[in-house]
Amino acid sequence: MTILTDTLGTEPADRVALRDHTVAVGLYLGGAWRPVAEGPTFEVVNPSTGQVIARVADGSAADALAALDAAAAAQEAWRDVPPRERANLFHAAHRILLDRADAIVETMTLESGKPLAEARGEFQLSADFFLWYAEQIAHLHGTYAEGSRGGYRIVTTHQPVGPSLLITPWNFPLLMIARKAGAALGAGCTVVVKSAKETPLTCALFVEVLHDAGFPPGVVNLVHTTHSAEVSAAVMADARLRKVSFTGSTGVGSTLLKQAAPGIVNASMELGGDGPFVVLDDADVELAARQAIVCKFRNAGQACVAANRIIVHEAVADEFTRRFVELTRALTVGDGFAPGVDVGPIISAKQRDGVARLVAALGEIDSELLTGGSPVEGEGFFFEPTVFKVNDRDNDVCNQELFAPIATIYTVGSTAEAVRVANDTSYGLAAYVFTQNLSRAIAVSERLDSGMVGINRGIMADPAAAFGGVKSSGLGREGGHDAIYEFLEPKYLAITVDESTGLE
C-alpha cells in the first residue's frame, strides 16, 4: 500500500494508491480532508483476496459532532442558494462524476468484490439518479388557493428540513450515497454522511467529486467509522439534526427510530426485504428463470430487493426448477476483475460463515439441496450459488432475509395461495410477478403487500420511480418526484386579502 500526499481544500489529505488512481482516506469535515495521522485508522479489505487495500481514518463520536457543527453552520447559507445556482453545482458534479467513472468502478470492485459489469451498472444508475435530482431542483413547486370562506389566500411552499444524517450500506456504496445526498442537497439540506466501514473508499471518491465541483464548505461532510452505534447515537441526540436517512437492516432501523423519537427527528428508512418472486402457471418460464437468476444472484444475493422466496405454481414448478438450476450451475464465481465472472464474493469472512450456517439450517428442515451449498476453497470469501427446494415453509429459517447467494423455491397450487404465501412476512419492500396476462399481473400486484412490484422483470430501480417499502421494510421513498420532498417540510402561509382593494 502506498500513501501519497495531496492537497484538497485547505488541509493536506492522505491518499491511498489503488490501481491507476488514488483515494483520500481521511475524514472530510467543513470542506477539508483531515489528515489521517491525527487519529486511529481501520483496515479496508478486498473480499476477493482477503488482502488489506487501505487504512482509513476511524472517526469517533466527537468527529461526527464536529461534522454536524460544520453542517449546522453551513445550513442557512446553503438553503438560500438559488435553485438554478444549486442545480448548476449538481451539473458540474455530474460531469466530473462521468469523467472519473473508471476510478470509481474499479474502487467499488476492489472494496465490495462485485464484478466489474455490476459495478459499471451501479455507476450508471448512480449517475442517472444524480442527474435526475439536478433536473428537479428548479422544479419544486408549492400551491395557491382561495380560503374556504374567502378573505384570505392559502399559499403552500416548502423549506429544507435541515442538517441531515445519511447512513449508507456497503452493498451499493455509490448508489446509496448518490441517491441520498442528491435528494438532500437538492432540497437545500446540509449533510453528514456515515459510510459503511466495508466500503468507505467509494464514498470518499463521491465526496471528492462534490468538493471539486465547488460545493461550499460544510455542506457535505464524511465520517468513516468502526463505531457506528456510538457515532449515530451522538448525532441523533443532537437537537441540530433534523433528518436521518438510513439504508440497512430492520433491526438497526428500529433503533434509529427510537433515537429519533425524543427530538422528533424526521426519518426515512429503507430496511430489509423478503422479496417474493411469484411465477404463475401461465408465465414465460424461460424469462422467469433468467430474471430470477439476475434478481437472486446479483451482488452475490446481498441486496435487500433480491428474490428471497421463489414461489412457483405447481403447473410449471418442475420446468422452472430444472431451468433455474441449470442456469445457476452455469454461473461463474470469482474475482470481480476476472473476465466472465458472474458472482463475486461475500463481503467478509464473518458474513460467509453466516451463509454457511444458513445453508446448514435449511438442510435440517424438510428441503432438498439442488445445487451448491459450500464455501469456495482458496483466498477470498466466496460461496457457491445455492438452490434449495423447500417444503416446510412454516419454519423460522424460511421467514428471514437471506442476503446471500441462496435461492429457496416453494411450490403452490393456486394464484390465491401464491399471494397468501407472498404476503406471509413482516417485510414489504420488493415483490415480483411473472404472468403473460396483463390483467392478472395488475390484479395480483395490487394484492401484494409490497412497496414495489416488478412485473415480468427482476430489476426495477429507476431515478424516476419511488423506491421504498411498507411494513418492516421502511418509511419514505427514494427516487422519483417524492425523493427531494422527503427532505423538505411544507409551510402554509395564510395571507389576508382585502378583496375590495383596487375594485372601486
C-alpha positions in Angstrom: 0.0 0.0 0.0 1.3 3.4 -0.9 0.3 6.5 1.0 0.7 9.7 -1.0 0.2 13.3 0.0 -2.1 15.6 -1.9 -3.9 18.8 -1.2 -7.6 19.2 -1.3 -9.2 22.3 0.2 -7.2 23.8 3.0 -5.7 20.7 4.6 -3.3 18.1 3.3 -5.0 14.8 2.6 -3.5 11.4 2.9 -4.3 9.2 -0.1 -4.0 5.5 -0.9 -2.9 4.3 -4.4 -5.4 1.9 -5.9 -4.5 0.6 -9.4 -4.3 3.7 -11.6 -5.8 6.2 -9.2 -5.7 7.5 -5.6 -8.3 8.0 -2.9 -8.4 10.2 0.2 -8.6 8.1 3.3 -9.3 10.9 5.9 -12.5 12.3 7.3 -14.0 15.2 5.3 -15.2 17.9 7.7 -16.1 21.5 6.9 -14.7 21.4 3.3 -11.3 19.9 4.1 -9.8 16.5 4.5 -8.5 15.8 8.0 -5.0 14.2 7.9 -5.1 10.5 8.9 -2.2 11.0 11.3 -4.5 12.9 13.7 -6.4 9.8 14.8 -6.9 6.0 14.7 -7.5 4.0 11.5 -9.1 0.8 10.4 -8.4 -1.7 7.5 -10.4 -2.0 4.3 -10.2 -5.5 2.9 -10.7 -6.7 -0.6 -13.2 -9.6 -0.1 -12.0 -11.3 -3.3 -8.5 -11.8 -1.9 -8.8 -11.1 1.9 -6.0 -8.6 1.5 -5.9 -5.1 3.1 -6.1 -2.4 0.4 -6.2 0.7 2.6 -6.2 2.1 6.1 -8.9 4.7 6.6 -9.5 7.2 9.4 -11.6 5.7 12.1 -14.0 8.5 13.2 -15.3 8.9 16.7 -18.5 10.4 18.1 -16.6 13.7 18.6 -15.6 13.6 14.9 -19.2 13.1 13.9 -20.4 16.0 16.1 -17.7 18.2 14.5 -19.2 17.2 11.1 -22.6 18.2 12.4 -21.1 21.5 13.7 -20.0 22.2 10.1 -23.3 21.1 8.6 -25.3 23.3 11.0 -23.1 26.3 10.4 -23.5 26.0 6.6 -27.2 25.2 6.6 -28.6 28.8 6.5 -26.4 29.9 3.6 -27.0 26.6 1.7 -30.8 26.9 1.9 -30.6 30.4 0.5 -28.6 29.4 -2.6 -31.0 30.0 -5.6 -32.3 26.8 -7.2 -30.6 27.4 -10.5 -27.3 28.0 -8.9 -27.7 24.9 -6.8 -28.6 22.9 -9.9 -25.5 24.3 -11.7 -23.3 22.8 -9.0 -25.1 19.4 -9.5 -24.5 19.5 -13.2 -20.8 20.3 -12.6 -20.6 17.4 -10.2 -22.3 15.1 -12.7 -19.7 15.9 -15.4 -16.9 15.2 -13.0 -18.5 12.0 -11.9 -18.7 10.8 -15.5 -15.0 11.7 -16.1 -14.0 9.6 -13.1 -16.1 6.6 -13.9 -13.2 4.1 -14.3 -11.6 5.0 -10.9 -15.0 4.8 -9.1 -15.9 1.5 -10.8 -12.6 -0.1 -10.0 -12.7 1.1 -6.4 -16.2 -0.4 -6.0 -15.0 -3.8 -7.3 -11.9 -3.7 -5.1 -13.7 -3.0 -1.8 -17.0 -4.7 -2.4 -15.9 -7.5 -4.6 -18.8 -7.1 -7.1 -17.9 -8.0 -10.7 -16.9 -5.1 -12.9 -20.0 -5.4 -15.0 -22.2 -4.9 -11.9 -20.0 -2.0 -10.7 -20.4 -0.3 -14.1 -24.2 -0.8 -13.9 -24.3 0.7 -10.4 -22.2 3.6 -11.5 -24.5 4.4 -14.4 -27.6 4.2 -12.3 -26.0 6.4 -9.6 -25.1 9.0 -12.2 -28.6 8.9 -13.6 -30.1 9.4 -10.1 -27.8 12.4 -9.5 -28.7 13.9 -12.9 -32.4 13.4 -12.0 -32.0 15.4 -8.9 -30.2 18.1 -10.8 -33.1 18.4 -13.1 -35.7 18.5 -10.2 -34.1 21.3 -8.2 -35.6 24.2 -10.2 -39.0 22.5 -10.3 -40.0 22.3 -6.7 -43.5 23.8 -6.6 -45.9 24.9 -4.0 -49.7 25.7 -4.2 -52.0 28.7 -4.2 -55.7 28.5 -3.3 -58.5 30.7 -2.0 -59.5 30.3 1.6 -62.6 28.2 2.1 -64.6 31.1 3.4 -62.9 33.8 1.4 -61.0 36.8 2.6 -57.6 35.2 2.5 -55.3 33.0 0.4 -53.7 29.7 1.1 -50.1 29.6 -0.1 -48.1 26.4 0.5 -44.3 26.4 0.0 -41.5 24.1 1.1 -38.4 24.6 3.2 -35.4 22.3 3.8 -35.7 20.1 6.8 -32.2 21.0 7.9 -29.0 19.2 8.7 -29.3 15.5 7.8 -27.5 12.3 8.7 -27.2 9.9 5.8 -26.2 6.4 6.7 -25.2 4.3 3.7 -24.7 0.5 3.4 -21.8 -1.5 1.9 -23.7 -3.4 -0.8 -24.3 -0.5 -3.1 -21.7 2.0 -1.9 -22.1 4.6 -4.7 -25.8 4.3 -5.5 -26.8 4.9 -1.8 -24.8 8.0 -1.3 -25.7 9.4 -4.7 -29.4 8.7 -4.1 -29.5 10.1 -0.6 -27.1 13.0 -0.9 -28.6 14.0 -4.3 -32.0 14.4 -2.7 -30.8 16.1 0.5 -28.5 18.6 -1.2 -31.0 19.2 -3.9 -33.6 20.2 -1.3 -31.2 22.6 0.4 -30.1 20.4 3.3 -26.5 20.1 4.5 -25.4 16.5 5.2 -23.3 14.3 7.4 -22.6 11.1 5.6 -21.6 8.0 7.6 -20.1 5.5 5.2 -20.1 1.7 5.7 -16.8 0.5 7.2 -16.5 -2.2 4.5 -16.7 0.3 1.6 -15.5 3.8 2.7 -13.4 4.5 -0.4 -16.2 4.7 -2.9 -18.0 7.3 -0.6 -14.7 9.2 -0.4 -14.5 9.4 -4.2 -18.0 10.7 -4.5 -17.4 13.3 -1.9 -14.3 14.4 -3.8 -16.5 14.9 -6.8 -18.7 17.2 -4.9 -15.7 19.1 -3.4 -14.2 19.6 -6.8 -17.5 20.7 -8.3 -17.5 23.6 -5.8 -20.0 22.6 -3.1 -19.4 25.1 -0.3 -17.5 24.0 2.9 -19.7 22.3 5.5 -22.5 21.4 3.0 -21.1 17.9 2.7 -19.3 16.1 5.5 -18.0 12.5 5.5 -17.2 10.3 8.5 -15.8 6.8 8.3 -16.0 4.7 11.5 -16.0 1.2 13.1 -18.0 2.7 16.0 -21.3 3.1 14.1 -23.6 2.8 17.1 -21.8 5.4 19.2 -21.4 7.8 16.2 -25.0 7.6 15.2 -26.3 7.8 18.8 -24.3 11.0 19.4 -25.5 12.7 16.2 -29.1 11.6 16.7 -29.2 13.0 20.2 -28.1 16.5 19.0 -31.1 18.9 18.6 -29.5 20.5 15.5 -30.0 17.3 13.5 -33.4 17.4 11.8 -33.4 14.4 9.4 -32.0 10.8 9.3 -32.0 8.7 6.1 -30.8 5.1 6.6 -30.5 2.0 4.4 -29.7 -1.2 6.2 -31.2 -3.9 8.5 -34.6 -3.6 10.0 -33.1 -4.0 13.5 -30.8 -1.1 13.1 -33.6 1.0 11.5 -35.8 0.3 14.5 -33.0 1.5 16.9 -32.6 4.7 14.9 -36.3 5.4 15.0 -36.2 5.1 18.8 -33.3 7.5 18.9 -35.2 9.9 16.6 -38.3 9.9 18.8 -37.1 12.2 21.7 -36.1 15.0 19.2 -38.9 14.2 16.7 -36.3 13.8 14.0 -37.7 13.3 10.5 -36.8 9.8 9.4 -36.6 7.9 6.1 -35.8 4.1 6.4 -35.1 1.7 3.6 -34.8 -1.6 5.5 -34.8 -5.3 5.0 -36.7 -7.3 2.4 -38.2 -10.8 2.0 -38.8 -10.5 -1.8 -41.4 -13.0 -3.1 -40.7 -13.9 -6.7 -44.0 -15.3 -7.9 -44.2 -17.5 -11.0 -47.8 -18.2 -12.1 -49.0 -21.1 -14.2 -49.1 -19.0 -17.4 -45.7 -17.5 -17.0 -43.0 -17.5 -19.7 -40.8 -20.0 -17.8 -37.6 -19.2 -19.6 -38.0 -15.5 -19.0 -38.9 -16.1 -15.3 -35.9 -18.4 -14.8 -33.4 -15.9 -16.4 -34.8 -13.0 -14.5 -34.8 -15.0 -11.2 -31.0 -15.6 -11.7 -30.4 -11.8 -12.0 -32.8 -11.0 -9.2 -31.3 -13.6 -6.8 -27.6 -13.7 -7.6 -26.8 -10.1 -8.4 -24.2 -8.8 -5.9 -24.0 -12.4 -4.6 -27.5 -12.2 -3.3 -26.5 -9.3 -1.0 -29.4 -7.0 -1.9 -32.5 -6.0 0.0 -34.6 -6.3 -3.1 -33.2 -9.8 -4.0 -35.6 -12.7 -4.7 -35.8 -14.1 -1.2 -38.5 -16.7 -1.8 -39.2 -18.1 -5.2 -42.9 -19.1 -5.2 -43.8 -21.2 -8.2 -47.2 -22.6 -9.3 -47.2 -26.4 -9.4 -48.1 -26.5 -13.1 -44.7 -25.1 -14.0 -42.7 -25.9 -10.9 -40.7 -28.8 -12.4 -39.9 -26.9 -15.7 -38.9 -23.7 -13.8 -36.8 -25.5 -11.2 -34.9 -27.6 -13.8 -34.1 -24.5 -15.9 -33.3 -22.3 -12.9 -30.8 -24.9 -11.5 -29.2 -25.3 -15.0 -28.6 -21.5 -15.1 -27.4 -21.4 -11.5 -24.8 -24.1 -12.2 -23.6 -22.1 -15.3 -22.7 -19.1 -13.1 -19.0 -18.3 -12.8 -17.8 -17.3 -9.3 -14.6 -15.3 -8.9 -12.7 -12.1 -8.5 -14.7 -9.2 -10.0 -11.8 -8.2 -12.2 -11.6 -11.6 -13.9 -13.4 -11.8 -17.3 -16.6 -13.7 -17.4 -17.3 -13.6 -13.6 -21.0 -13.5 -12.7 -20.9 -13.8 -8.9 -18.4 -12.1 -6.6 -17.5 -12.8 -3.0 -19.4 -12.4 0.2 -18.4 -9.1 1.8 -16.4 -10.6 4.7 -15.3 -13.9 6.3 -17.8 -13.3 9.1 -20.7 -12.9 6.6 -19.5 -16.0 4.7 -19.6 -18.0 7.9 -23.1 -16.8 8.4 -24.1 -18.0 4.9 -22.7 -21.5 5.8 -24.8 -21.6 9.0 -27.9 -20.6 7.0 -27.3 -23.4 4.5 -26.9 -25.9 7.4 -30.2 -24.7 8.9 -32.0 -25.1 5.6 -30.6 -28.6 5.4 -32.1 -29.5 8.7 -35.7 -28.9 7.6 -37.9 -30.5 5.0 -35.9 -29.4 2.0 -33.8 -30.7 -0.9 -30.4 -29.2 -1.8 -30.4 -29.0 -5.6 -27.0 -27.4 -6.2 -24.2 -25.6 -4.4 -24.1 -25.4 -0.6 -20.4 -24.9 0.1 -17.8 -22.2 0.5 -15.3 -22.0 -2.3 -11.8 -23.0 -1.3 -9.0 -20.6 -1.7 -8.4 -16.9 -0.9 -11.3 -14.6 -0.6 -14.8 -15.0 0.8 -16.6 -16.9 -1.9 -19.6 -19.2 -1.6 -21.3 -21.4 -4.3 -24.6 -20.2 -5.7 -27.0 -22.5 -3.9 -30.6 -23.6 -4.6 -32.9 -25.4 -2.2 -36.4 -26.8 -2.9 -38.2 -26.2 0.4 -41.4 -28.0 1.5 -41.6 -26.7 5.1 -42.3 -23.0 4.6 -43.5 -22.5 8.2 -40.1 -23.0 9.7 -38.4 -19.9 11.2 -35.4 -20.2 8.8 -37.9 -19.6 5.9 -39.1 -16.3 7.4 -35.8 -14.3 7.4 -34.0 -12.2 4.8 -31.4 -14.5 3.3 -29.0 -11.7 2.0 -26.8 -14.4 0.4 -26.4 -16.4 -2.8 -29.0 -18.9 -1.7 -32.3 -19.4 -3.6 -35.2 -21.2 -2.0 -38.1 -22.5 -4.2 -41.6 -23.1 -2.8 -44.5 -24.7 -4.7 -48.1 -23.6 -4.5 -51.3 -24.9 -6.0 -53.1 -21.7 -7.0 -52.7 -18.0 -7.6 -54.6 -17.2 -4.4 -52.1 -19.4 -2.4 -49.2 -17.7 -4.1 -50.5 -14.3 -2.9 -51.1 -15.7 0.7 -47.5 -17.1 0.8 -46.0 -13.9 -0.6 -47.7 -11.8 2.0 -46.9 -14.1 4.9 -44.0 -12.0 6.1 -43.3 -8.9 8.2 -41.4 -7.3 5.3 -42.8 -5.5 2.2 -40.1 -4.0 0.1 -40.0 -5.6 -3.4 -42.0 -8.4 -5.0 -42.0 -9.9 -8.5 -44.8 -11.4 -10.6 -44.5 -13.4 -13.8 -47.5 -14.0 -15.9 -48.4 -13.4 -19.6 -51.9 -12.0 -18.7 -51.7 -8.2 -18.0 -55.0 -8.0 -16.1 -53.8 -10.9 -13.9 -50.5 -9.2 -13.4 -52.2 -6.0 -12.2 -54.7 -7.8 -10.0 -52.0 -9.9 -8.3 -49.7 -6.9 -7.9 -52.4 -4.8 -6.2 -52.9 -7.6 -3.6 -49.2 -7.9 -2.7 -48.2 -6.1 0.5 -45.1 -4.5 -1.1 -43.9 -1.0 -1.9 -42.7 -2.1 -5.3 -43.6 -4.9 -7.8 -41.6 -6.0 -10.8 -43.9 -7.5 -13.5 -42.0 -9.9 -15.7 -38.7 -8.3 -14.7 -36.3 -8.8 -11.9 -34.7 -5.4 -11.8 -36.7 -2.2 -11.3 -34.6 0.6 -9.8 -35.0 3.8 -11.8 -34.4 7.5 -11.0 -38.0 8.4 -11.9 -39.5 5.8 -9.7 -40.4 6.0 -5.9 -38.2 3.3 -4.3 -39.2 2.1 -0.9 -41.3 -0.4 1.1 -44.1 -1.0 3.6 -44.4 -2.8 6.9 -41.0 -3.7 8.4 -39.2 -2.7 5.2 -39.3 1.0 6.0 -40.7 4.5 5.7 -40.4 7.1 2.9 -39.3 6.9 -0.7 -36.0 7.5 -2.5 -36.2 8.4 -6.2 -39.0 9.9 -8.3 -40.7 13.1 -7.5 -41.0 12.0 -3.9 -37.3 11.9 -3.1 -36.5 15.6 -2.7 -39.7 16.2 -0.8 -38.5 13.7 1.8 -36.0 16.4 2.7 -38.5 19.3 2.6 -41.2 20.4 5.0 -44.3 22.1 3.7 -45.1 25.5 5.0 -48.6 27.1 4.9 -48.9 30.8 4.6 -52.4 32.3 5.3 -52.5 35.7 3.6 -55.3 38.1 4.3 -56.7 39.7 1.2 -58.9 42.8 1.1 -60.9 41.7 -1.9 -62.3 45.2 -2.5 -58.9 46.8 -2.9 -58.4 48.2 -6.4 -62.0 47.5 -7.4 -63.5 50.9 -6.6 
